[in-house]
Amino acid sequence: MDHTNAFEDELVALLPRLRRFAYSLCRSPSEADDLVQQAAERALRSRDQWQEGTRLDSWCYRILRNLWIDAGRIQSRRTKREAPAEEAIHLPDPSATADTKLELSQAMAALQRLPAEQREVVSLILIEGFGYREAAEMLDLPIGTISSRLVRGRTALLAMLGGFSK
């Protein structure tokens, strides 16, 4: 297998994780899909900039986040005053129990209410399983800032979920 096919195969395998992260940033399934498509296109166009032997997932997460930041800047410049085109929808696993569905729905709703900087750190570390150092590199932030945002995000989630515990 040549390096081109290996790169593409690894990128394809990464798409579900990128979409999950994009959804946590955008809070909209269609915007998340668009963001992942843009990130995949940019990764494919820029594959010569990726250094073999480094983590492709970290590189792609960083591309995705930078695209999201750019889109936010563009949106903030617009003076449109219209309601969002659609609300974020979470479809839980149909095989899950009713209690699990309710807990997951409550947790996802609470996650979406976090400020963006806390939501992205919580998503990368608690949902995607990256370490503090990896998240710090992806977000280009000091580890102390990552730690602080994670603590504030966890605390806020627990407060929003009230007595929720399992």
N, C-alpha and C positions, 0 to 999 in steps of 0.2 A: 504494500500500500504506500503510495507516495504521500509527501507532506501536504499537498493540496487537499487530497481526499481525507486525510486524517484531520486537518483543520476543519473542513466542512462537516465531517461526521461529529466532531466534538461540539461544534457550534449548534448543530441540529439537536443534539442531546441536551444542550444547555437551554434551549428555547422555553420549555415549561417553567424552569426556575426564573428566567428573565421575565416571563410574563407575570409570574406571581409577584416579583419585586415591582414591576411596572404598575401593576394593579394597586399595590400598596401606596405608590406615589400618586397616581392619577385619580384613583377612586372611581374609575370608569372602565368597564370592560373594553369598549371600543377604542378609547384613548390608549389603554394599555396595549392593545393589539397593534395599533398604529406605531406606538413608541418602540415596541419590540421589533417590528418590521424595519423601522428606521435604523435601529441599533444593529440589526443583522446586516442590513445593506452597508452600513458604514464599516462594520467589522470586515465584511467581504472585500470592500473596496480598499481597506487599509491593512489588509492582512500582512503586507510586507513590513508594517510598523510593529507588529506583534513579535516579541522575541521568543523564539522557540525555547522551551525549557521553563518558561514562566507560566503562571496560571492564566489560562484563557478565560476562565469564569470571572476572575477579578478584572481583567482587561475589558470584558464585555459589560460587566456591571458598571464600570466607570464610564464607558461610552454611553450606556443607557441613561445614567444619571445626568451626564452633561447635556444630552439631548433634552431631557426633562427640564433642566434648569433653563436652557435656551428657550424652550417652548413657553415656560412661565414668564420669562422676560418679554417675549413677544406678546403674550396674552395681556400682561399688565400694561403694555403700551396702548392696547386697543381700548376704545371707550364704549364698547358694546355694553348694553344694559339688558341682556336677555337671560332668561332662566337656563340652567344647564339642559342640554339636549336629552339627557337620560340620567336616571339615578343609578348608582352602583348597585348591582345585584349579586348576591352571593348564593350560589346553589350548593348546598351541602350534599355530601355523599348520601344517596338514597338508602344505602344499607345501614346507615347510622341510626341509633335509637333516637326517640323524640327528645330525650334529655340532652344527648350529645349534640343534636342539631340546635337546640335552644342555646346551649353553652357556647357552641362555635359561633352561632349568629351574634350572640351578645359580645363575644370577644372580638369578632371582626368589626362590629359596629363601634366598639370602644376604640379599637385601633384606628379606625378612620377618623375619629374625633381628635386624635393627637395632633399637635403641630407637626408640620412636614419634617422638620429636622429631627424630631424624636421618632416619628413614624419610620423614617428611612433607617435609622440606627436599630430600632426594635426589629424591623423586618429583616435586616441583614444578619443580626446576631441571633435573635430568638427564633425566627422562622426559617431563615436560610442556613443557619448554623455556622456562619463565618466567625472567626476569632476577632478579638478586639483589634489586633494589629492589622489583620486583613481589611477589616471595615475602615480603619483609620487610613490605610493606603488608598482604598477605593474612593473614599470621600475626601481625601486630601486634608485630613484633620488630625490634630494631636490625639493620642490615645486618651489623655485626660478628658478631652472634650467628648469623645466617644463614650467613655465611662459615665460622665456626668449626664449626657443625654439619655443613655440607657437607664440609669437610675431614675431620672425624672419621668421617663416614659413608662417604666414598670410601675412606679408609684402612682402615676396618673391612671394607668390601666386598672390597677387594683382598686383605686378609689372609685372609678366609674363602674366597676363590676360589683362593688359593694361587698356583700357577704359571700360572693361567688367563690367556691373552692372545690376542688376535686383532686 
